[in-house]
Amino acid sequence: MLAMVLVACLAEKPAECVAVQLLDLMPLHQCMVSSQTSAAHWISMHPDHRVKKIRCMQPRDLAFTLSKFRT
């Protein structure tokens, strides 16, 4: 089971990024199918950000990724 994480940076300050867990644990195929739609919805709510990465990742890697991009 995987979680979907989006890394987005401010358009005006590309060095200021944030990682957001958009979807909870799910199978790989569901994560891959849902990723673009979920990212598009998030970016519509945060127009000042630009998506840098979208990843489906193991829960053991989730805490590290979220803390790495904490602003």
mmCIF file of the N, C-alpha and C atoms, coordinates in Angstrom:
data_MODEL
# 
_entry.id   MODEL 
# 
loop_
_atom_site.group_PDB 
_atom_site.id 
_atom_site.type_symbol 
_atom_site.label_atom_id 
_atom_site.label_alt_id 
_atom_site.label_comp_id 
_atom_site.label_asym_id 
_atom_site.label_entity_id 
_atom_site.label_seq_id 
_atom_site.pdbx_PDB_ins_code 
_atom_site.Cartn_x 
_atom_site.Cartn_y 
_atom_site.Cartn_z 
_atom_site.occupancy 
_atom_site.B_iso_or_equiv 
_atom_site.pdbx_formal_charge 
_atom_site.auth_seq_id 
_atom_site.auth_comp_id 
_atom_site.auth_asym_id 
_atom_site.auth_atom_id 
_atom_site.pdbx_PDB_model_num 
ATOM 1   N N  . MET A 1 1  ? 0.845  -1.176 0.000   1.00 0.00 ? 1  MET A N  1 
ATOM 2   C CA . MET A 1 1  ? 0.000  0.000  0.000   1.00 0.00 ? 1  MET A CA 1 
ATOM 3   C C  . MET A 1 1  ? 0.893  1.242  0.000   1.00 0.00 ? 1  MET A C  1 
ATOM 4   N N  . LEU A 1 2  ? 0.452  2.252  -0.727  1.00 0.00 ? 2  LEU A N  1 
ATOM 5   C CA . LEU A 1 2  ? 1.239  3.464  -0.920  1.00 0.00 ? 2  LEU A CA 1 
ATOM 6   C C  . LEU A 1 2  ? 0.430  4.702  -0.554  1.00 0.00 ? 2  LEU A C  1 
ATOM 7   N N  . ALA A 1 3  ? 1.138  5.793  -0.318  1.00 0.00 ? 3  ALA A N  1 
ATOM 8   C CA . ALA A 1 3  ? 0.526  7.099  -0.099  1.00 0.00 ? 3  ALA A CA 1 
ATOM 9   C C  . ALA A 1 3  ? 0.986  8.025  -1.213  1.00 0.00 ? 3  ALA A C  1 
ATOM 10  N N  . MET A 1 4  ? 0.129  8.964  -1.609  1.00 0.00 ? 4  MET A N  1 
ATOM 11  C CA . MET A 1 4  ? 0.504  9.909  -2.650  1.00 0.00 ? 4  MET A CA 1 
ATOM 12  C C  . MET A 1 4  ? 0.944  11.219 -2.013  1.00 0.00 ? 4  MET A C  1 
ATOM 13  N N  . VAL A 1 5  ? 2.120  11.681 -2.418  1.00 0.00 ? 5  VAL A N  1 
ATOM 14  C CA . VAL A 1 5  ? 2.691  12.922 -1.897  1.00 0.00 ? 5  VAL A CA 1 
ATOM 15  C C  . VAL A 1 5  ? 2.971  13.861 -3.064  1.00 0.00 ? 5  VAL A C  1 
ATOM 16  N N  . LEU A 1 6  ? 2.614  15.107 -2.872  1.00 0.00 ? 6  LEU A N  1 
ATOM 17  C CA . LEU A 1 6  ? 2.854  16.147 -3.861  1.00 0.00 ? 6  LEU A CA 1 
ATOM 18  C C  . LEU A 1 6  ? 3.870  17.123 -3.267  1.00 0.00 ? 6  LEU A C  1 
ATOM 19  N N  . VAL A 1 7  ? 4.888  17.465 -4.030  1.00 0.00 ? 7  VAL A N  1 
ATOM 20  C CA . VAL A 1 7  ? 5.857  18.492 -3.624  1.00 0.00 ? 7  VAL A CA 1 
ATOM 21  C C  . VAL A 1 7  ? 5.602  19.697 -4.518  1.00 0.00 ? 7  VAL A C  1 
ATOM 22  N N  . ALA A 1 8  ? 5.293  20.825 -3.883  1.00 0.00 ? 8  ALA A N  1 
ATOM 23  C CA . ALA A 1 8  ? 4.996  22.049 -4.630  1.00 0.00 ? 8  ALA A CA 1 
ATOM 24  C C  . ALA A 1 8  ? 5.834  23.194 -4.077  1.00 0.00 ? 8  ALA A C  1 
ATOM 25  N N  . CYS A 1 9  ? 6.239  24.090 -4.976  1.00 0.00 ? 9  CYS A N  1 
ATOM 26  C CA . CYS A 1 9  ? 7.053  25.245 -4.596  1.00 0.00 ? 9  CYS A CA 1 
ATOM 27  C C  . CYS A 1 9  ? 6.308  26.523 -4.955  1.00 0.00 ? 9  CYS A C  1 
ATOM 28  N N  . LEU A 1 10 ? 6.582  27.563 -4.204  1.00 0.00 ? 10 LEU A N  1 
ATOM 29  C CA . LEU A 1 10 ? 5.985  28.853 -4.508  1.00 0.00 ? 10 LEU A CA 1 
ATOM 30  C C  . LEU A 1 10 ? 6.476  29.340 -5.864  1.00 0.00 ? 10 LEU A C  1 
ATOM 31  N N  . ALA A 1 11 ? 5.592  29.890 -6.658  1.00 0.00 ? 11 ALA A N  1 
ATOM 32  C CA . ALA A 1 11 ? 5.963  30.373 -7.988  1.00 0.00 ? 11 ALA A CA 1 
ATOM 33  C C  . ALA A 1 11 ? 6.962  31.520 -7.892  1.00 0.00 ? 11 ALA A C  1 
ATOM 34  N N  . GLU A 1 12 ? 6.781  32.396 -6.920  1.00 0.00 ? 12 GLU A N  1 
ATOM 35  C CA . GLU A 1 12 ? 7.648  33.566 -6.760  1.00 0.00 ? 12 GLU A CA 1 
ATOM 36  C C  . GLU A 1 12 ? 8.958  33.238 -6.059  1.00 0.00 ? 12 GLU A C  1 
ATOM 37  N N  . LYS A 1 13 ? 8.959  32.158 -5.259  1.00 0.00 ? 13 LYS A N  1 
ATOM 38  C CA . LYS A 1 13 ? 10.159 31.751 -4.513  1.00 0.00 ? 13 LYS A CA 1 
ATOM 39  C C  . LYS A 1 13 ? 10.343 30.247 -4.691  1.00 0.00 ? 13 LYS A C  1 
ATOM 40  N N  . PRO A 1 14 ? 10.931 29.806 -5.797  1.00 0.00 ? 14 PRO A N  1 
ATOM 41  C CA . PRO A 1 14 ? 11.035 28.372 -6.104  1.00 0.00 ? 14 PRO A CA 1 
ATOM 42  C C  . PRO A 1 14 ? 11.798 27.550 -5.069  1.00 0.00 ? 14 PRO A C  1 
ATOM 43  N N  . ALA A 1 15 ? 12.576 28.182 -4.219  1.00 0.00 ? 15 ALA A N  1 
ATOM 44  C CA . ALA A 1 15 ? 13.310 27.440 -3.197  1.00 0.00 ? 15 ALA A CA 1 
ATOM 45  C C  . ALA A 1 15 ? 12.426 27.096 -1.997  1.00 0.00 ? 15 ALA A C  1 
ATOM 46  N N  . GLU A 1 16 ? 11.262 27.716 -1.887  1.00 0.00 ? 16 GLU A N  1 
ATOM 47  C CA . GLU A 1 16 ? 10.342 27.454 -0.778  1.00 0.00 ? 16 GLU A CA 1 
ATOM 48  C C  . GLU A 1 16 ? 9.309  26.424 -1.220  1.00 0.00 ? 16 GLU A C  1 
ATOM 49  N N  . CYS A 1 17 ? 9.540  25.187 -0.766  1.00 0.00 ? 17 CYS A N  1 
ATOM 50  C CA . CYS A 1 17 ? 8.689  24.070 -1.179  1.00 0.00 ? 17 CYS A CA 1 
ATOM 51  C C  . CYS A 1 17 ? 8.014  23.437 0.024   1.00 0.00 ? 17 CYS A C  1 
ATOM 52  N N  . VAL A 1 18 ? 6.938  22.747 -0.258  1.00 0.00 ? 18 VAL A N  1 
ATOM 53  C CA . VAL A 1 18 ? 6.198  22.043 0.774   1.00 0.00 ? 18 VAL A CA 1 
ATOM 54  C C  . VAL A 1 18 ? 5.791  20.678 0.214   1.00 0.00 ? 18 VAL A C  1 
ATOM 55  N N  . ALA A 1 19 ? 5.794  19.666 1.076   1.00 0.00 ? 19 ALA A N  1 
ATOM 56  C CA . ALA A 1 19 ? 5.312  18.327 0.702   1.00 0.00 ? 19 ALA A CA 1 
ATOM 57  C C  . ALA A 1 19 ? 3.980  18.107 1.402   1.00 0.00 ? 19 ALA A C  1 
ATOM 58  N N  . VAL A 1 20 ? 3.007  17.629 0.643   1.00 0.00 ? 20 VAL A N  1 
ATOM 59  C CA . VAL A 1 20 ? 1.661  17.427 1.162   1.00 0.00 ? 20 VAL A CA 1 
ATOM 60  C C  . VAL A 1 20 ? 1.216  16.015 0.831   1.00 0.00 ? 20 VAL A C  1 
ATOM 61  N N  . GLN A 1 21 ? 0.725  15.305 1.827   1.00 0.00 ? 21 GLN A N  1 
ATOM 62  C CA . GLN A 1 21 ? 0.165  13.976 1.569   1.00 0.00 ? 21 GLN A CA 1 
ATOM 63  C C  . GLN A 1 21 ? -1.273 14.173 1.127   1.00 0.00 ? 21 GLN A C  1 
ATOM 64  N N  . LEU A 1 22 ? -1.551 13.836 -0.123  1.00 0.00 ? 22 LEU A N  1 
ATOM 65  C CA . LEU A 1 22 ? -2.891 14.053 -0.671  1.00 0.00 ? 22 LEU A CA 1 
ATOM 66  C C  . LEU A 1 22 ? -3.808 12.856 -0.492  1.00 0.00 ? 22 LEU A C  1 
ATOM 67  N N  . LEU A 1 23 ? -3.276 11.661 -0.649  1.00 0.00 ? 23 LEU A N  1 
ATOM 68  C CA . LEU A 1 23 ? -4.106 10.467 -0.553  1.00 0.00 ? 23 LEU A CA 1 
ATOM 69  C C  . LEU A 1 23 ? -3.499 9.481  0.432   1.00 0.00 ? 23 LEU A C  1 
ATOM 70  N N  . ASP A 1 24 ? -4.371 8.805  1.174   1.00 0.00 ? 24 ASP A N  1 
ATOM 71  C CA . ASP A 1 24 ? -3.917 7.815  2.145   1.00 0.00 ? 24 ASP A CA 1 
ATOM 72  C C  . ASP A 1 24 ? -3.521 6.524  1.445   1.00 0.00 ? 24 ASP A C  1 
ATOM 73  N N  . LEU A 1 25 ? -3.250 5.530  2.243   1.00 0.00 ? 25 LEU A N  1 
ATOM 74  C CA . LEU A 1 25 ? -2.747 4.255  1.736   1.00 0.00 ? 25 LEU A CA 1 
ATOM 75  C C  . LEU A 1 25 ? -3.696 3.609  0.738   1.00 0.00 ? 25 LEU A C  1 
ATOM 76  N N  . MET A 1 26 ? -3.122 3.201  -0.394  1.00 0.00 ? 26 MET A N  1 
ATOM 77  C CA . MET A 1 26 ? -3.894 2.582  -1.468  1.00 0.00 ? 26 MET A CA 1 
ATOM 78  C C  . MET A 1 26 ? -2.963 1.742  -2.322  1.00 0.00 ? 26 MET A C  1 
ATOM 79  N N  . PRO A 1 27 ? -3.507 0.880  -3.168  1.00 0.00 ? 27 PRO A N  1 
ATOM 80  C CA . PRO A 1 27 ? -2.671 0.094  -4.082  1.00 0.00 ? 27 PRO A CA 1 
ATOM 81  C C  . PRO A 1 27 ? -1.992 1.002  -5.115  1.00 0.00 ? 27 PRO A C  1 
ATOM 82  N N  . LEU A 1 28 ? -0.913 0.515  -5.690  1.00 0.00 ? 28 LEU A N  1 
ATOM 83  C CA . LEU A 1 28 ? -0.141 1.290  -6.656  1.00 0.00 ? 28 LEU A CA 1 
ATOM 84  C C  . LEU A 1 28 ? -0.992 1.787  -7.820  1.00 0.00 ? 28 LEU A C  1 
ATOM 85  N N  . HIS A 1 29 ? -1.783 0.917  -8.426  1.00 0.00 ? 29 HIS A N  1 
ATOM 86  C CA . HIS A 1 29 ? -2.571 1.336  -9.589  1.00 0.00 ? 29 HIS A CA 1 
ATOM 87  C C  . HIS A 1 29 ? -3.551 2.448  -9.248  1.00 0.00 ? 29 HIS A C  1 
ATOM 88  N N  . GLN A 1 30 ? -4.153 2.403  -8.074  1.00 0.00 ? 30 GLN A N  1 
ATOM 89  C CA . GLN A 1 30 ? -5.089 3.456  -7.662  1.00 0.00 ? 30 GLN A CA 1 
ATOM 90  C C  . GLN A 1 30 ? -4.349 4.768  -7.426  1.00 0.00 ? 30 GLN A C  1 
ATOM 91  N N  . CYS A 1 31 ? -3.180 4.702  -6.840  1.00 0.00 ? 31 CYS A N  1 
ATOM 92  C CA . CYS A 1 31 ? -2.376 5.899  -6.599  1.00 0.00 ? 31 CYS A CA 1 
ATOM 93  C C  . CYS A 1 31 ? -1.983 6.551  -7.924  1.00 0.00 ? 31 CYS A C  1 
ATOM 94  N N  . MET A 1 32 ? -1.555 5.749  -8.863  1.00 0.00 ? 32 MET A N  1 
ATOM 95  C CA . MET A 1 32 ? -1.142 6.283  -10.154 1.00 0.00 ? 32 MET A CA 1 
ATOM 96  C C  . MET A 1 32 ? -2.314 6.902  -10.919 1.00 0.00 ? 32 MET A C  1 
ATOM 97  N N  . VAL A 1 33 ? -3.463 6.263  -10.872 1.00 0.00 ? 33 VAL A N  1 
ATOM 98  C CA . VAL A 1 33 ? -4.636 6.758  -11.585 1.00 0.00 ? 33 VAL A CA 1 
ATOM 99  C C  . VAL A 1 33 ? -5.165 8.041  -10.948 1.00 0.00 ? 33 VAL A C  1 
ATOM 100 N N  . SER A 1 34 ? -5.121 8.136  -9.642  1.00 0.00 ? 34 SER A N  1 
ATOM 101 C CA . SER A 1 34 ? -5.682 9.286  -8.918  1.00 0.00 ? 34 SER A CA 1 
ATOM 102 C C  . SER A 1 34 ? -4.736 10.472 -8.820  1.00 0.00 ? 34 SER A C  1 
ATOM 103 N N  . SER A 1 35 ? -3.460 10.283 -9.108  1.00 0.00 ? 35 SER A N  1 
ATOM 104 C CA . SER A 1 35 ? -2.467 11.319 -8.812  1.00 0.00 ? 35 SER A CA 1 
ATOM 105 C C  . SER A 1 35 ? -2.685 12.622 -9.573  1.00 0.00 ? 35 SER A C  1 
ATOM 106 N N  . GLN A 1 36 ? -2.923 12.573 -10.869 1.00 0.00 ? 36 GLN A N  1 
ATOM 107 C CA . GLN A 1 36 ? -3.086 13.814 -11.627 1.00 0.00 ? 36 GLN A CA 1 
ATOM 108 C C  . GLN A 1 36 ? -4.335 14.576 -11.220 1.00 0.00 ? 36 GLN A C  1 
ATOM 109 N N  . THR A 1 37 ? -5.427 13.870 -11.019 1.00 0.00 ? 37 THR A N  1 
ATOM 110 C CA . THR A 1 37 ? -6.666 14.528 -10.619 1.00 0.00 ? 37 THR A CA 1 
ATOM 111 C C  . THR A 1 37 ? -6.526 15.174 -9.249  1.00 0.00 ? 37 THR A C  1 
ATOM 112 N N  . SER A 1 38 ? -5.925 14.456 -8.315  1.00 0.00 ? 38 SER A N  1 
ATOM 113 C CA . SER A 1 38 ? -5.730 14.999 -6.966  1.00 0.00 ? 38 SER A CA 1 
ATOM 114 C C  . SER A 1 38 ? -4.787 16.183 -6.981  1.00 0.00 ? 38 SER A C  1 
ATOM 115 N N  . ALA A 1 39 ? -3.714 16.097 -7.754  1.00 0.00 ? 39 ALA A N  1 
ATOM 116 C CA . ALA A 1 39 ? -2.763 17.209 -7.850  1.00 0.00 ? 39 ALA A CA 1 
ATOM 117 C C  . ALA A 1 39 ? -3.428 18.427 -8.490  1.00 0.00 ? 39 ALA A C  1 
ATOM 118 N N  . ALA A 1 40 ? -4.228 18.220 -9.521  1.00 0.00 ? 40 ALA A N  1 
ATOM 119 C CA . ALA A 1 40 ? -4.925 19.330 -10.177 1.00 0.00 ? 40 ALA A CA 1 
ATOM 120 C C  . ALA A 1 40 ? -5.890 20.016 -9.218  1.00 0.00 ? 40 ALA A C  1 
ATOM 121 N N  . HIS A 1 41 ? -6.574 19.234 -8.415  1.00 0.00 ? 41 HIS A N  1 
ATOM 122 C CA . HIS A 1 41 ? -7.487 19.817 -7.431  1.00 0.00 ? 41 HIS A CA 1 
ATOM 123 C C  . HIS A 1 41 ? -6.714 20.628 -6.393  1.00 0.00 ? 41 HIS A C  1 
ATOM 124 N N  . TRP A 1 42 ? -5.604 20.078 -5.896  1.00 0.00 ? 42 TRP A N  1 
ATOM 125 C CA . TRP A 1 42 ? -4.803 20.793 -4.882  1.00 0.00 ? 42 TRP A CA 1 
ATOM 126 C C  . TRP A 1 42 ? -4.263 22.102 -5.460  1.00 0.00 ? 42 TRP A C  1 
ATOM 127 N N  . ILE A 1 43 ? -3.747 22.062 -6.679  1.00 0.00 ? 43 ILE A N  1 
ATOM 128 C CA . ILE A 1 43 ? -3.151 23.258 -7.269  1.00 0.00 ? 43 ILE A CA 1 
ATOM 129 C C  . ILE A 1 43 ? -4.223 24.310 -7.566  1.00 0.00 ? 43 ILE A C  1 
ATOM 130 N N  . SER A 1 44 ? -5.444 23.890 -7.837  1.00 0.00 ? 44 SER A N  1 
ATOM 131 C CA . SER A 1 44 ? -6.522 24.871 -8.044  1.00 0.00 ? 44 SER A CA 1 
ATOM 132 C C  . SER A 1 44 ? -6.849 25.603 -6.743  1.00 0.00 ? 44 SER A C  1 
ATOM 133 N N  . MET A 1 45 ? -6.601 24.946 -5.623  1.00 0.00 ? 45 MET A N  1 
ATOM 134 C CA . MET A 1 45 ? -6.825 25.570 -4.313  1.00 0.00 ? 45 MET A CA 1 
ATOM 135 C C  . MET A 1 45 ? -5.613 26.380 -3.851  1.00 0.00 ? 45 MET A C  1 
ATOM 136 N N  . HIS A 1 46 ? -4.452 26.185 -4.480  1.00 0.00 ? 46 HIS A N  1 
ATOM 137 C CA . HIS A 1 46 ? -3.196 26.856 -4.118  1.00 0.00 ? 46 HIS A CA 1 
ATOM 138 C C  . HIS A 1 46 ? -2.526 27.400 -5.383  1.00 0.00 ? 46 HIS A C  1 
ATOM 139 N N  . PRO A 1 47 ? -3.111 28.403 -6.031  1.00 0.00 ? 47 PRO A N  1 
ATOM 140 C CA . PRO A 1 47 ? -2.598 28.872 -7.327  1.00 0.00 ? 47 PRO A CA 1 
ATOM 141 C C  . PRO A 1 47 ? -1.227 29.535 -7.267  1.00 0.00 ? 47 PRO A C  1 
ATOM 142 N N  . ASP A 1 48 ? -0.755 29.868 -6.075  1.00 0.00 ? 48 ASP A N  1 
ATOM 143 C CA . ASP A 1 48 ? 0.567  30.485 -5.949  1.00 0.00 ? 48 ASP A CA 1 
ATOM 144 C C  . ASP A 1 48 ? 1.690  29.453 -5.942  1.00 0.00 ? 48 ASP A C  1 
ATOM 145 N N  . HIS A 1 49 ? 1.352  28.166 -5.990  1.00 0.00 ? 49 HIS A N  1 
ATOM 146 C CA . HIS A 1 49 ? 2.338  27.083 -5.987  1.00 0.00 ? 49 HIS A CA 1 
ATOM 147 C C  . HIS A 1 49 ? 2.435  26.434 -7.364  1.00 0.00 ? 49 HIS A C  1 
ATOM 148 N N  . ARG A 1 50 ? 3.574  25.808 -7.624  1.00 0.00 ? 50 ARG A N  1 
ATOM 149 C CA . ARG A 1 50 ? 3.800  25.020 -8.835  1.00 0.00 ? 50 ARG A CA 1 
ATOM 150 C C  . ARG A 1 50 ? 4.227  23.620 -8.401  1.00 0.00 ? 50 ARG A C  1 
ATOM 151 N N  . VAL A 1 51 ? 3.633  22.615 -9.007  1.00 0.00 ? 51 VAL A N  1 
ATOM 152 C CA . VAL A 1 51 ? 3.953  21.227 -8.656  1.00 0.00 ? 51 VAL A CA 1 
ATOM 153 C C  . VAL A 1 51 ? 5.346  20.886 -9.156  1.00 0.00 ? 51 VAL A C  1 
ATOM 154 N N  . LYS A 1 52 ? 6.147  20.354 -8.248  1.00 0.00 ? 52 LYS A N  1 
ATOM 155 C CA . LYS A 1 52 ? 7.501  19.935 -8.598  1.00 0.00 ? 52 LYS A CA 1 
ATOM 156 C C  . LYS A 1 52 ? 7.564  18.413 -8.778  1.00 0.00 ? 52 LYS A C  1 
ATOM 157 N N  . LYS A 1 53 ? 6.883  17.685 -7.881  1.00 0.00 ? 53 LYS A N  1 
ATOM 158 C CA . LYS A 1 53 ? 6.889  16.214 -7.928  1.00 0.00 ? 53 LYS A CA 1 
ATOM 159 C C  . LYS A 1 53 ? 5.558  15.675 -7.435  1.00 0.00 ? 53 LYS A C  1 
ATOM 160 N N  . ILE A 1 54 ? 5.194  14.540 -7.972  1.00 0.00 ? 54 ILE A N  1 
ATOM 161 C CA . ILE A 1 54 ? 4.086  13.752 -7.448  1.00 0.00 ? 54 ILE A CA 1 
ATOM 162 C C  . ILE A 1 54 ? 4.636  12.344 -7.297  1.00 0.00 ? 54 ILE A C  1 
ATOM 163 N N  . ARG A 1 55 ? 4.498  11.790 -6.091  1.00 0.00 ? 55 ARG A N  1 
ATOM 164 C CA . ARG A 1 55 ? 5.063  10.455 -5.858  1.00 0.00 ? 55 ARG A CA 1 
ATOM 165 C C  . ARG A 1 55 ? 4.089  9.579  -5.106  1.00 0.00 ? 55 ARG A C  1 
ATOM 166 N N  . CYS A 1 56 ? 4.077  8.330  -5.486  1.00 0.00 ? 56 CYS A N  1 
ATOM 167 C CA . CYS A 1 56 ? 3.404  7.295  -4.716  1.00 0.00 ? 56 CYS A CA 1 
ATOM 168 C C  . CYS A 1 56 ? 4.512  6.610  -3.940  1.00 0.00 ? 56 CYS A C  1 
ATOM 169 N N  . MET A 1 57 ? 4.433  6.647  -2.617  1.00 0.00 ? 57 MET A N  1 
ATOM 170 C CA . MET A 1 57 ? 5.552  6.147  -1.824  1.00 0.00 ? 57 MET A CA 1 
ATOM 171 C C  . MET A 1 57 ? 5.111  5.270  -0.663  1.00 0.00 ? 57 MET A C  1 
ATOM 172 N N  . GLN A 1 58 ? 6.071  4.493  -0.201  1.00 0.00 ? 58 GLN A N  1 
ATOM 173 C CA . GLN A 1 58 ? 5.866  3.625  0.949   1.00 0.00 ? 58 GLN A CA 1 
ATOM 174 C C  . GLN A 1 58 ? 5.689  4.462  2.212   1.00 0.00 ? 58 GLN A C  1 
ATOM 175 N N  . PRO A 1 59 ? 4.869  4.027  3.139   1.00 0.00 ? 59 PRO A N  1 
ATOM 176 C CA . PRO A 1 59 ? 4.668  4.762  4.383   1.00 0.00 ? 59 PRO A CA 1 
ATOM 177 C C  . PRO A 1 59 ? 5.968  4.993  5.165   1.00 0.00 ? 59 PRO A C  1 
ATOM 178 N N  . ARG A 1 60 ? 6.930  4.078  5.066   1.00 0.00 ? 60 ARG A N  1 
ATOM 179 C CA . ARG A 1 60 ? 8.181  4.247  5.813   1.00 0.00 ? 60 ARG A CA 1 
ATOM 180 C C  . ARG A 1 60 ? 8.989  5.448  5.309   1.00 0.00 ? 60 ARG A C  1 
ATOM 181 N N  . ASP A 1 61 ? 8.781  5.856  4.052   1.00 0.00 ? 61 ASP A N  1 
ATOM 182 C CA . ASP A 1 61 ? 9.483  6.996  3.480   1.00 0.00 ? 61 ASP A CA 1 
ATOM 183 C C  . ASP A 1 61 ? 8.701  8.298  3.613   1.00 0.00 ? 61 ASP A C  1 
ATOM 184 N N  . LEU A 1 62 ? 7.462  8.204  4.032   1.00 0.00 ? 62 LEU A N  1 
ATOM 185 C CA . LEU A 1 62 ? 6.571  9.350  4.072   1.00 0.00 ? 62 LEU A CA 1 
ATOM 186 C C  . LEU A 1 62 ? 7.017  10.413 5.066   1.00 0.00 ? 62 LEU A C  1 
ATOM 187 N N  . ALA A 1 63 ? 7.339  10.035 6.282   1.00 0.00 ? 63 ALA A N  1 
ATOM 188 C CA . ALA A 1 63 ? 7.724  11.005 7.310   1.00 0.00 ? 63 ALA A CA 1 
ATOM 189 C C  . ALA A 1 63 ? 8.970  11.786 6.894   1.00 0.00 ? 63 ALA A C  1 
ATOM 190 N N  . PHE A 1 64 ? 9.935  11.099 6.318   1.00 0.00 ? 64 PHE A N  1 
ATOM 191 C CA . PHE A 1 64 ? 11.154 11.780 5.875   1.00 0.00 ? 64 PHE A CA 1 
ATOM 192 C C  . PHE A 1 64 ? 10.856 12.819 4.794   1.00 0.00 ? 64 PHE A C  1 
ATOM 193 N N  . THR A 1 65 ? 10.065 12.428 3.807   1.00 0.00 ? 65 THR A N  1 
ATOM 194 C CA . THR A 1 65 ? 9.741  13.344 2.715   1.00 0.00 ? 65 THR A CA 1 
ATOM 195 C C  . THR A 1 65 ? 8.958  14.538 3.218   1.00 0.00 ? 65 THR A C  1 
ATOM 196 N N  . LEU A 1 66 ? 7.965  14.323 4.076   1.00 0.00 ? 66 LEU A N  1 
ATOM 197 C CA . LEU A 1 66 ? 7.169  15.426 4.592   1.00 0.00 ? 66 LEU A CA 1 
ATOM 198 C C  . LEU A 1 66 ? 8.012  16.372 5.447   1.00 0.00 ? 66 LEU A C  1 
ATOM 199 N N  . SER A 1 67 ? 8.936  15.832 6.237   1.00 0.00 ? 67 SER A N  1 
ATOM 200 C CA . SER A 1 67 ? 9.767  16.701 7.078   1.00 0.00 ? 67 SER A CA 1 
ATOM 201 C C  . SER A 1 67 ? 10.844 17.422 6.266   1.00 0.00 ? 67 SER A C  1 
ATOM 202 N N  . LYS A 1 68 ? 11.303 16.821 5.188   1.00 0.00 ? 68 LYS A N  1 
ATOM 203 C CA . LYS A 1 68 ? 12.347 17.428 4.364   1.00 0.00 ? 68 LYS A CA 1 
ATOM 204 C C  . LYS A 1 68 ? 11.883 18.730 3.736   1.00 0.00 ? 68 LYS A C  1 
ATOM 205 N N  . PHE A 1 69 ? 10.604 18.812 3.375   1.00 0.00 ? 69 PHE A N  1 
ATOM 206 C CA . PHE A 1 69 ? 10.089 19.981 2.686   1.00 0.00 ? 69 PHE A CA 1 
ATOM 207 C C  . PHE A 1 69 ? 9.226  20.863 3.592   1.00 0.00 ? 69 PHE A C  1 
ATOM 208 N N  . ARG A 1 70 ? 9.330  20.685 4.879   1.00 0.00 ? 70 ARG A N  1 
ATOM 209 C CA . ARG A 1 70 ? 8.548  21.498 5.801   1.00 0.00 ? 70 ARG A CA 1 
ATOM 210 C C  . ARG A 1 70 ? 9.052  22.937 5.756   1.00 0.00 ? 70 ARG A C  1 
ATOM 211 N N  . THR A 1 71 ? 8.139  23.888 5.640   1.00 0.00 ? 71 THR A N  1 
ATOM 212 C CA . THR A 1 71 ? 8.536  25.301 5.590   1.00 0.00 ? 71 THR A CA 1 
ATOM 213 C C  . THR A 1 71 ? 8.175  26.017 6.871   1.00 0.00 ? 71 THR A C  1 
# 
